[in-house]
Every structure is written in C-alpha cells, then in structure tokens.
Amino acid sequence: MIFVWQASWKPGLSREQMDGALIRRAGWSFPAGVTVQGEYWLSRAEPVVVVILEADSYEPLFEMALTWQDVFSIDCVPACTPEDGLAWGPAMLERRPD
C-alpha cells in the first residue's frame, strides 16, 4: 500500500535541535518493510519532509513515528495512484449510500 508521510518541525525547537535532526538523518535508514518511492525536503516548516513510500503493514510506519516524534509532528496517510483511483471509483460510487 502507498502512503504519504509528512513531517513538520515541532514548535519551539532550537536551531541546534533541528541541525541535530539533519545530522541524525544522514546516518538513519528506513526500516525493513518500507520501499521509498521518493523523499523530499521542502523549504518550508509545514511540512518540511514528504516521503512517498510503500509498506504492507503498519509496523515500519510505527517505527518511523517512534524514531522521529521527538522533533517532528508526523502525518501519514494512505494514497493511491490515479490509475487505481479511477479503476476502484465506479464500484465505490455504486456502494455509496444515497
């Protein structure tokens, strides 16, 4: 399943804490069970990092949250490709209550 993982700096962090997070990232690897499609560092505070990834279970996503929750507010949502959305849409619309 595809997920969009977004991280924003927690309020009140010092410059040293943010710099430390960047240094920590240099030595950190995504957990087993995650396939990264893209990682983007944005020139804004919310979000500052966006990762598009695939995972078959919640476990590696939970590990990522535990790893980075000290410096980031994290939002992770499931996503789909336009092709999948268009393929699934008609059947979902038929099941939708009036």
Secondary structure, DSSP 8 states (H G I E B T S, - for coil): -EEEEEEEE-TT--HHHHHHHHHHHHH----TTEEEEEEEE-SSSSSSEEEEEEESSSHHHHHHHHHHTTTEEEEEEEE--HHHHHHHHHHHHHHS--
